[in-house]
């Protein structure tokens, strides 16, 4: 059995991956809150942004954490198409959950469906990402820990969507995003605890790309997208703020002789 190291760079990758999960969650929750305060095309656009933010955040969290993953006795490569598919699945399935909440007529049912769908999206992304792993040996999983990781993902997603439905304060959204980031990170490392590798030494060249060739540049690009979009959303006035501005302008105009 190969020795697994989940933090070859020390605390750098766990802390950075947690930060990316929190940023994605904060942006996604804020966009969902904005969406619930609007209608029509504006609601749809906010929900699409929320889905892309949460999906990108959890994907970036996973692969930043994987930058610190190593197995003694073998190199590690990643299948590029499968890795990109995991990103697409994260966005699409999380999007389905967010839209279920955004357009659901009955809140309780919408929350349950959205939480389940989004949680399964998080878990699907994780295990598709792991399926993209290429090494000299066989990867095996402990079923009970895999099941626990899926439960954590569903509970975390449901709690986050509940926060989006019930919280409007930016401070409360920030607090909820810290909790969701911690839950997503817990899901990742629980899933990684389920992993064992039976190394089969080989002199052959592994297919796929190294983390620095593919994962690192993509993670940096998506991380930049999250931070720039966060800045845009933070600077964009909400529906309530726009209404207050219009009301103030009308008051000034009516008071002007």
Secondary structure by P-SEA (a helix, b strand, c coil): cbbbbcccccaaaaaaaaaaaaaaaaaaaaaaaaaaacccaaaaaaaaaaaaaaaaaaaaaaaaaacccccccbbbbbbaaaaaaaaaaaaaaaaaaaaaaaccccaaaaaaaaaaaaaaaaaaaaaaaaaaccccbbbbbcaaaaaaaaaaaaaaaaaaaaaaaccccaaaaaaaaaaaaaaaaaaaaaaaaaccccccccccccccccccccaaaaaaaaaaaaaaaaaaaaacccaaaaaaaaaaaaaaaaacc
